[in-house]
């Protein structure tokens, strides 16, 4: 589903990604761990072209993201073409980014109606089903300010799912939540994994990685240091950098 080859990204003189190689198979859940500043979130933003890469390539479901290769040359896609690609890739951020002046159900139907052109009645029906799935159907007609942080994040997940994405990206989805609200969001994500949705999750939730991930990737200083099944990376890390990080967070 995802194939990254030699991905590089810099901001000015700072090189944040230094040649990332990563594959994610359809239906796989990959958890990306690493210290702050290691490039995890930047890589995630490159996957759906919120950040433009400076080298290498990223394919999602066989399609080159953000660029077009023709006649031996590679050129940037037009904004409309990038928007079409992003419709297939859902993303949930640290901050919930809900529209404060829309009700919960309006937040969920906005993109399917406005971007995919779905009939409003059909989008509403699906929105209620998604809100039921994340345990919030009874909150369909309230505004985001009336919800807890955990509830807002679950709405954000429902909103991303409303676009029927092939791939879901989660950028530290629980880092802005009070500790007692983390579990309700992770439970929804666990359910999505059980349903076979392809997911890349940047998180510090080691328990989630151990229980749900098919593979754990440890990044540091813009490179993939170590990758493998959770029991290997978390319990028997080979790299001193991985060992030091886990020693601090466990």
PyMOL commands that set and color helices and strands:
alter all, ss='L'
color gray80, all
select helices_A, chain A and resi 40-47+79-86+104-114+120-133+137-139+144-146+149-161+179-194+206-212+230-235+240-249
alter helices_A, ss='H'
color red, helices_A
select strands_A, chain A and resi 2-11+14-24+29-33+55-60+63-64+67-70+73-76+89-92+167-171+198-202+215-220+223-228
alter strands_A, ss='S'
color yellow, strands_A
deselect
rebuild
show_as cartoon
